Amino acid sequence: MNTEHPKGVNKEKAFESALGSNQFYVGGLFSKVKESIKINTVKMLRLELRLCRQEGDGFYEY
């Protein structure tokens, strides 16, 4: 990301807003993305499990 470029400044501001900090920190971005993937994967699996139970196809295990 080039902060000297007119569009690069906007990207930097977007990352700062998303990360909640005043510096673009790559490690922080990757950590947040990985955590989001974990959380959303669990949510999707729970939803899938719930749908399977409602349909009664016996696909789930306890």
C-alpha positions as CSV (number, residue, x, y, z in Angstrom):
1,M,0.0,0.0,0.0
2,N,1.5,3.3,-1.1
3,T,0.4,6.1,1.2
4,E,2.0,8.6,-1.1
5,H,-0.5,7.7,-3.8
6,P,-3.9,9.5,-3.7
7,K,-5.8,6.2,-3.6
8,G,-3.4,4.6,-1.2
9,V,-4.3,7.1,1.5
10,N,-7.9,6.1,1.3
11,K,-7.0,2.4,1.6
12,E,-4.9,3.2,4.7
13,K,-7.8,5.0,6.3
14,A,-10.1,2.1,5.6
15,F,-7.7,-0.4,7.2
16,E,-7.2,1.9,10.2
17,S,-11.0,2.1,10.6
18,A,-11.4,-1.7,10.3
19,L,-8.5,-2.5,12.7
20,G,-9.4,0.2,15.2
21,S,-5.9,1.6,15.2
22,N,-4.0,4.5,13.8
23,Q,-1.3,2.3,12.1
24,F,-1.7,-0.3,9.4
25,Y,-0.5,-3.5,11.1
26,V,-0.3,-6.6,8.9
27,G,-0.1,-9.0,11.8
28,G,-3.2,-7.5,13.4
29,L,-5.1,-7.8,10.1
30,F,-4.2,-11.4,9.6
31,S,-5.1,-12.2,13.2
32,K,-8.5,-10.6,12.9
33,V,-9.2,-12.4,9.5
34,K,-8.2,-15.8,11.0
35,E,-10.3,-15.2,14.1
36,S,-13.3,-14.2,11.9
37,I,-12.9,-17.3,9.8
38,K,-12.9,-19.5,12.9
39,I,-16.0,-17.8,14.3
40,N,-17.9,-17.8,11.1
41,T,-17.0,-21.4,10.3
42,V,-18.4,-22.5,13.6
43,K,-21.5,-20.5,13.1
44,M,-22.0,-22.1,9.6
45,L,-21.5,-25.6,11.0
46,R,-24.0,-25.0,13.8
47,L,-26.6,-23.7,11.3
48,E,-26.0,-26.7,9.1
49,L,-26.4,-29.0,12.1
50,R,-29.6,-27.3,13.1
51,L,-31.0,-27.6,9.5
52,C,-30.1,-31.3,9.4
53,R,-31.9,-31.8,12.7
54,Q,-35.0,-30.0,11.4
55,E,-35.0,-32.0,8.2
56,G,-34.6,-35.2,10.2
57,D,-32.0,-36.7,7.9
58,G,-29.9,-38.1,10.7
59,F,-26.7,-36.7,9.3
60,Y,-25.5,-35.4,12.6
61,E,-23.8,-37.2,15.5
62,Y,-23.8,-36.4,19.2
